[in-house]
Amino acid sequence: MKLTKEQFLALKPCPEAIKFAESVDFDFEKGWSTCERGDWMIWLIKKLHWSRHSNTPVNWLLIAQKCAEHVKHLNSYGSRLDAASAAAYVAAATYADAATHAAAATYAADAAAYTAAYGGSNYADYAAEKKWQADMIREVVKLSFE
């Protein structure tokens, strides 16, 4: 799939995402391979699918499960993420068992990723989680901009 600068800007990305796209000269193949923000990648995948720019298969349930599973260990450390990570894990597992509608699966992926990233105690946790999510998403979603 080819994505132009104009098509990208028409998706109405946040100012930070525009700055990132500018930093890679709107080379979306390079941007996809170097992005460290899983939340931006989830946003882009959803926008590309809803705008019909992409028909790349996306396993939203797998993304949700992986995000929730990744922070499940925090439950045993007394983190403030205890309840949130447990809820994200249960939600992802429930959706995985019952969801048949793409919107529900997409919601589960968003919820699990958000909970995993924002439940941490500091920005380092947030940045590390977003980078982990970005790497995982690249493994799960084989998106090409060539």
C-alpha atoms as a printed R data frame, in Angstrom:
    type eleno elety resid chain resno       x       y      z
1   ATOM     1    CA   MET     A     1   0.000   0.000  0.000
2   ATOM     2    CA   LYS     A     2   1.294   3.434 -0.852
3   ATOM     3    CA   LEU     A     3   0.545   6.236  1.602
4   ATOM     4    CA   THR     A     4   1.210   9.796  0.533
5   ATOM     5    CA   LYS     A     5   1.910  12.768  2.757
6   ATOM     6    CA   GLU     A     6  -1.464  14.243  1.764
7   ATOM     7    CA   GLN     A     7  -3.334  11.026  2.594
8   ATOM     8    CA   PHE     A     8  -1.563  10.837  5.951
9   ATOM     9    CA   LEU     A     9  -2.394  14.437  6.831
10  ATOM    10    CA   ALA     A    10  -6.026  13.857  5.797
11  ATOM    11    CA   LEU     A    11  -6.207  11.220  8.557
12  ATOM    12    CA   LYS     A    12  -5.734  14.107 11.047
13  ATOM    13    CA   PRO     A    13  -2.771  12.836 13.078
14  ATOM    14    CA   CYS     A    14  -1.737  14.598 16.272
15  ATOM    15    CA   PRO     A    15   0.982  17.279 16.055
16  ATOM    16    CA   GLU     A    16   3.591  14.935 17.587
17  ATOM    17    CA   ALA     A    17   2.872  12.290 14.938
18  ATOM    18    CA   ILE     A    18   3.212  14.908 12.201
19  ATOM    19    CA   LYS     A    19   6.611  15.909 13.607
20  ATOM    20    CA   PHE     A    20   7.661  12.256 13.615
21  ATOM    21    CA   ALA     A    21   6.487  11.820 10.005
22  ATOM    22    CA   GLU     A    22   8.447  14.942  9.048
23  ATOM    23    CA   SER     A    23  11.542  13.526 10.774
24  ATOM    24    CA   VAL     A    24  11.436  10.528  8.405
25  ATOM    25    CA   ASP     A    25  10.568  12.768  5.415
26  ATOM    26    CA   PHE     A    26   7.102  11.214  5.213
27  ATOM    27    CA   ASP     A    27   8.742   7.889  4.318
28  ATOM    28    CA   PHE     A    28   6.111   5.684  5.937
29  ATOM    29    CA   GLU     A    29   8.073   2.455  5.449
30  ATOM    30    CA   LYS     A    30  10.920   3.994  7.479
31  ATOM    31    CA   GLY     A    31   8.451   5.464  9.960
32  ATOM    32    CA   TRP     A    32   6.739   2.095 10.481
33  ATOM    33    CA   SER     A    33  10.053   0.332 11.043
34  ATOM    34    CA   THR     A    34  11.417   2.944 13.496
35  ATOM    35    CA   CYS     A    35   8.327   4.161 15.360
36  ATOM    36    CA   GLU     A    36   8.505   3.640 19.122
37  ATOM    37    CA   ARG     A    37   4.870   4.524 19.822
38  ATOM    38    CA   GLY     A    38   2.558   1.530 19.741
39  ATOM    39    CA   ASP     A    39  -0.438   3.802 20.301
40  ATOM    40    CA   TRP     A    40   0.359   5.725 17.107
41  ATOM    41    CA   MET     A    41   0.704   2.459 15.196
42  ATOM    42    CA   ILE     A    42  -2.672   1.210 16.438
43  ATOM    43    CA   TRP     A    43  -4.196   4.567 15.487
44  ATOM    44    CA   LEU     A    44  -2.674   4.417 11.996
45  ATOM    45    CA   ILE     A    45  -3.786   0.844 11.363
46  ATOM    46    CA   LYS     A    46  -7.352   1.713 12.369
47  ATOM    47    CA   LYS     A    47  -7.404   4.866 10.248
48  ATOM    48    CA   LEU     A    48  -5.991   3.059  7.205
49  ATOM    49    CA   HIS     A    49  -8.569   0.288  7.500
50  ATOM    50    CA   TRP     A    50 -11.520   2.609  8.067
51  ATOM    51    CA   SER     A    51 -10.488   4.875  5.194
52  ATOM    52    CA   ARG     A    52 -10.021   1.821  2.961
53  ATOM    53    CA   HIS     A    53  -6.344   2.622  2.309
54  ATOM    54    CA   SER     A    54  -5.333  -0.822  3.576
55  ATOM    55    CA   ASN     A    55  -6.710  -4.333  3.624
56  ATOM    56    CA   THR     A    56  -3.786  -5.828  5.565
57  ATOM    57    CA   PRO     A    57  -5.176  -8.443  7.983
58  ATOM    58    CA   VAL     A    58  -5.010  -7.318 11.607
59  ATOM    59    CA   ASN     A    59  -5.446  -9.696 14.523
60  ATOM    60    CA   TRP     A    60  -6.736  -7.172 17.059
61  ATOM    61    CA   LEU     A    61  -7.422  -9.863 19.621
62  ATOM    62    CA   LEU     A    62  -3.838 -11.049 19.536
63  ATOM    63    CA   ILE     A    63  -2.639  -7.465 20.036
64  ATOM    64    CA   ALA     A    64  -4.998  -7.053 23.001
65  ATOM    65    CA   GLN     A    65  -3.919 -10.328 24.571
66  ATOM    66    CA   LYS     A    66  -0.216  -9.600 24.139
67  ATOM    67    CA   CYS     A    67  -0.553  -6.117 25.680
68  ATOM    68    CA   ALA     A    68  -2.498  -7.422 28.652
69  ATOM    69    CA   GLU     A    69  -0.237 -10.445 29.122
70  ATOM    70    CA   HIS     A    70   2.846  -8.206 29.015
71  ATOM    71    CA   VAL     A    71   1.800  -6.299 32.154
72  ATOM    72    CA   LYS     A    72   0.122  -9.153 34.000
73  ATOM    73    CA   HIS     A    73   3.296  -9.703 36.060
74  ATOM    74    CA   LEU     A    74   2.852  -6.286 37.666
75  ATOM    75    CA   ASN     A    75  -0.013  -7.651 39.749
76  ATOM    76    CA   SER     A    76   2.426  -9.310 42.117
77  ATOM    77    CA   TYR     A    77   4.516  -6.210 42.762
78  ATOM    78    CA   GLY     A    78   1.985  -3.933 44.417
79  ATOM    79    CA   SER     A    79   1.996  -1.534 41.482
80  ATOM    80    CA   ARG     A    80  -0.871   0.893 41.079
81  ATOM    81    CA   LEU     A    81  -1.431  -1.020 37.855
82  ATOM    82    CA   ASP     A    82  -2.732  -4.037 39.796
83  ATOM    83    CA   ALA     A    83  -6.434  -3.594 39.155
84  ATOM    84    CA   ALA     A    84  -6.008  -2.009 35.756
85  ATOM    85    CA   SER     A    85  -3.713  -4.695 34.371
86  ATOM    86    CA   ALA     A    86  -5.912  -7.431 35.759
87  ATOM    87    CA   ALA     A    87  -8.951  -5.799 34.166
88  ATOM    88    CA   ALA     A    88  -7.131  -5.398 30.840
89  ATOM    89    CA   TYR     A    89  -6.100  -9.031 30.885
90  ATOM    90    CA   VAL     A    90  -9.622 -10.216 31.687
91  ATOM    91    CA   ALA     A    91 -11.099  -7.941 29.019
92  ATOM    92    CA   ALA     A    92  -8.659  -9.160 26.368
93  ATOM    93    CA   ALA     A    93  -9.237 -12.792 27.266
94  ATOM    94    CA   THR     A    94 -13.008 -12.296 27.298
95  ATOM    95    CA   TYR     A    95 -12.973 -10.605 23.918
96  ATOM    96    CA   ALA     A    96 -10.710 -13.324 22.571
97  ATOM    97    CA   ASP     A    97 -13.231 -15.939 23.636
98  ATOM    98    CA   ALA     A    98 -16.371 -14.128 22.560
99  ATOM    99    CA   ALA     A    99 -15.687 -11.351 20.077
100 ATOM   100    CA   THR     A   100 -16.734 -11.922 16.520
101 ATOM   101    CA   HIS     A   101 -17.063  -8.301 15.531
102 ATOM   102    CA   ALA     A   102 -13.984  -6.374 14.418
103 ATOM   103    CA   ALA     A   103 -15.014  -3.238 16.341
104 ATOM   104    CA   ALA     A   104 -15.102  -5.168 19.622
105 ATOM   105    CA   ALA     A   105 -11.683  -6.642 18.934
106 ATOM   106    CA   THR     A   106 -10.284  -3.229 18.030
107 ATOM   107    CA   TYR     A   107 -11.677  -1.809 21.272
108 ATOM   108    CA   ALA     A   108 -10.062  -4.630 23.241
109 ATOM   109    CA   ALA     A   109  -6.681  -3.903 21.646
110 ATOM   110    CA   ASP     A   110  -6.989  -0.187 22.388
111 ATOM   111    CA   ALA     A   111  -8.094  -0.771 25.975
112 ATOM   112    CA   ALA     A   112  -5.350  -3.262 26.744
113 ATOM   113    CA   ALA     A   113  -2.637  -1.109 25.148
114 ATOM   114    CA   TYR     A   114  -3.849   2.026 26.930
115 ATOM   115    CA   THR     A   115  -4.031   0.306 30.305
116 ATOM   116    CA   ALA     A   116  -0.603  -1.244 29.880
117 ATOM   117    CA   ALA     A   117   1.041   2.045 28.946
118 ATOM   118    CA   TYR     A   118  -0.709   4.538 31.203
119 ATOM   119    CA   GLY     A   119  -0.924   2.397 34.320
120 ATOM   120    CA   GLY     A   120   2.816   2.605 34.950
121 ATOM   121    CA   SER     A   121   4.273   4.768 37.657
122 ATOM   122    CA   ASN     A   122   6.490   7.034 35.558
123 ATOM   123    CA   TYR     A   123   7.348   8.203 32.063
124 ATOM   124    CA   ALA     A   124  10.144   5.634 31.700
125 ATOM   125    CA   ASP     A   125   7.569   2.869 32.213
126 ATOM   126    CA   TYR     A   126   5.279   4.540 29.670
127 ATOM   127    CA   ALA     A   127   8.009   4.959 27.043
128 ATOM   128    CA   ALA     A   128   9.307   1.418 27.518
129 ATOM   129    CA   GLU     A   129   5.804  -0.031 27.247
130 ATOM   130    CA   LYS     A   130   5.020   1.965 24.091
131 ATOM   131    CA   LYS     A   131   8.289   0.776 22.511
132 ATOM   132    CA   TRP     A   132   7.509  -2.828 23.448
133 ATOM   133    CA   GLN     A   133   4.038  -2.405 21.929
134 ATOM   134    CA   ALA     A   134   5.515  -0.959 18.724
135 ATOM   135    CA   ASP     A   135   7.898  -3.904 18.356
136 ATOM   136    CA   MET     A   136   5.107  -6.383 19.043
137 ATOM   137    CA   ILE     A   137   2.747  -4.694 16.562
138 ATOM   138    CA   ARG     A   138   5.400  -4.879 13.836
139 ATOM   139    CA   GLU     A   139   5.596  -8.647 14.481
140 ATOM   140    CA   VAL     A   140   1.826  -9.124 14.429
141 ATOM   141    CA   VAL     A   141   0.864  -6.728 11.611
142 ATOM   142    CA   LYS     A   142   2.854  -7.081  8.407
143 ATOM   143    CA   LEU     A   143   2.143  -3.627  7.017
144 ATOM   144    CA   SER     A   144   4.125  -2.420  4.014
145 ATOM   145    CA   PHE     A   145   4.101   1.043  2.491
146 ATOM   146    CA   GLU     A   146   5.969   0.154 -0.691
